[in-house]
Amino acid sequence: MVFNSLSFVVFFGIVLLLHNLPFSWQIKKFNLLIASYLFYAAWNPPFIVLLWASTLVDWLVARQIHRQPTGARRRTWLIVSLVLNLGFLGFFKYWKFALENWQALMALIGVHYEPPQLGILLPVGISFYIFHSMSYTLDVYWRRVEPIRKLSDFALFVAFFTQLVAGPILRTAQLVPQFAQPRKATRDQLCWGLALMTLGLFEKVVLADGALAPVADAVFGNRDPMLAVDAWLGTVAFTAQIFCDFAGYSTIAIGAALCLGFSIPNNFRAPFAAVGFADYWTRWHISLSSWLRDYVYYPLGGSRKGERRTYVNLMTTMMLSGLWHGANWTFVVWGGLFGVSLCGERWIKKKTAHWPWPSGMSFKLSLALLTFTTVCVTRVFFRSRDLSQAMAVLGDMFGGHADAVAILPTVKIFEAVLCIGALFGAHWYMRNRELEEVVARAPRALIAAMWICMAFAITVTQGTGDAFIYFQF
């Protein structure tokens, strides 16, 4: 069940109705939990057992960690949680990848190895709910939070359908305290939530799937030499597509939660207006970048153990980020490129700390364009099916071929350029602003007109109900 489907509209309408009926708060939370399990089971019912197992084990383990008087016993119980969660993740997401690379390694030394064909399916959203659950046991271990008394509250935290399969990745303190008291959206919250859901659907259906996906798919589905301008446009279109797709999902998730009276933090903050790579990662997929910072980078030592160790920690964190996105060397390279970019930026800032750098808007805009261009180049690896295709696309972008041909129709080029330009302009305008602030200052008639236009565009475009890109992660 995807957000951009009629089945979800019916599902959410029923959930919203039940949530506003005069039931007790315990019954309403139970309704939300059952609805969340039904939402997940709609993908592949057997995989809900994994969700239950992760939930139950982490709830029990966290209680044991809290009860243990010594560090050794606490670590033992934490290891139980990590082994189970990372074991699930490793088996379902990385087992095939590991076997393929072992086969290649054996072939290098002349040994023929045929890996077993297990036919493993990747459970949708496993990377997200595993990180939800792991963050809880780690926070209890580090004494950041107290154990959750009710298993039902923890289960709802892990499985809450709005962010279950593609985030945002929430921490215990961001959602569980909201379960303590009855939550019901006010009229303003309901209107704002529905408006956010409309905005998210507009980003997904009209922009990502309608205007940008055809251009990106044409370029990355092409196997022949193409013009550099087509290769660049397809790459930039994919960069914009994945933003609209993922930010659209996050916006719908935040809006749906708000319609039920719950507050979920923002997951994107105008990333195309980032000035530098460190700034980019404070604006893109904020819940994942902050999770990796708090649970990987800081525990490794962060920047507290010298400059060389800092670079190692940055590279390790970003390469793990790449591997989190998918079991493919393209994602590892993508993460490594960002790690090199962050290390290089840090080194340059340190060496030029006393330089009289310009502070004007034009200089910041130039740096933002440079950052955006570099991000687009890294997206070639993110989108390509393998390293050979990535190198071929990069060759088209930078090398050029005498027999290169144009593959994009003029109409699609115009649509993509218009969309990308509008997105970059909107991000630059919103760079230091919040959406709530902008909406509050705008005339209500203008907001209503824009809302109607987005709803009309969604209806006209319709779309094909394509799943969100991050569902595969």
C-alpha positions, 0 to 999 in steps of 0.5 A: 500500500503506497501513499499515492494510491486510492487504497491508502486514501480509503485506509487513511480515511478509516483510520482518521474516522476511528481516531476521532470517535469517542473511544478511550485513549487505549483503544485508539492506540490499539486501533493505530497499532492494528492499522499499522500492522495491516498497512505493513502486511499489505506488502507481504504478510509473512514479513510482519513476523520480522517486525514483531520479533525485532519489537519484542526482543528489543523491548525485553532487552532494553528492560534487561539492560536497565536492570543490570548493575554492571557494564559487562552484563549491560553490554551482553544484553546490548549485543543480543539486540545488535546481533538480532537486528543486524543479523536480520538486516544482513541476511535479507539485505546483504547476504546475496551481495556477500555471496556474489563477492565471495564468488568473484573473489574465489574466481580470482584465485581459480576456484569455481564456487556456485552460491546457493540460490535462496531467492531471498526477498527484501522486506520493505522498510527493514532498514528503517524500522531496524534503525528505529528499534536499535536506537531505543536499545542504544539510548537505554544502554547509554542512559539517554532514556528510560525503558518504555513500560508498555510493550504496546507503546513501544510496538506503536513507536516501531510500527507507526504506519506514517513513517514505518517503511521510509522514515523519517527515522524517529528516536524514542523521545520524539514520539513515545512521550506523545503516547502518554496523553490523548492526541487529537488534531485541532481544526488547524492541525487537520487542515495543515496536515491535509495541506502537507499531504497534498504538497507531498503528493504533488511532489511525488505524482506531478514532479517526481513521476510526471516531469522528472522520472521520464528524463532520468529513466531515458538517460539511465536506461540508454545503452548507447553513447549520448550527448553530454547535454542529455547525460547531464540533464538526466543526471540532474533530473534524477537528483531532483526526482529523488528529492521530490520522491523522498521529500514527498513521502516524508511530507505526506508522513508528517502530514498524516501524523499531524492529522492524527494529532502527532508531531514528527520532525522535518526530514528535509530543509532546502538541500539544493541550497546547501553551501558545502557538503557538511551543510548539505547533510544537515539538510538532506535526509536529516533523520538518517544523517543525525542517526549516523552522527549520533550512533556511528560517528560520535561513538567512533570518536567523532572529531575528538581524537585528532585530525587523522582519526576524524577523517577515518571516522567521516569516511567510515560513517559515509561508506556505511551510509552508502551501504545502508542504501543498498547492497551494491558497490555503486552505493559504497562508491557513492558514500565514499565520494561523499566521505572524500568530499566531507574530508576535503571540505574540512581540510580546506576550511582548516587550511584557509581559516584565516583567508578573507573569504567573500561573504556576499550572496553571489559567493554563497550562491556560487558555492551552492551551485558547486555543491549541487553540481557535485551532488549530481555527479555522485548521484550517477553511482546512486542511480546506476545499476552497476559500476560499469554503467556509472562509468559509461554515464560519466564518460558521456557527461565529461568525455563525449563521443563522436557518434553520440546521439540525442535521446531526449525529446524537446518537450521532456527537456523543457519540462525537466529544465523548468522543474529543476530551475523552479526547485533550485529557486524554491530551495534558495528562497527557503534556505533560511525559512520554515514553511510554516513561517512562509504560509503564515505570512502569505494571503489566505486566498493565495494559499487556497489557490495554490492548494487547489492548483496542486490538487488539480495537478495531482488529479490530472496527472494521476500517475501510475501508483509507482512505489517511492524510491526509498522503499527499496532501502 
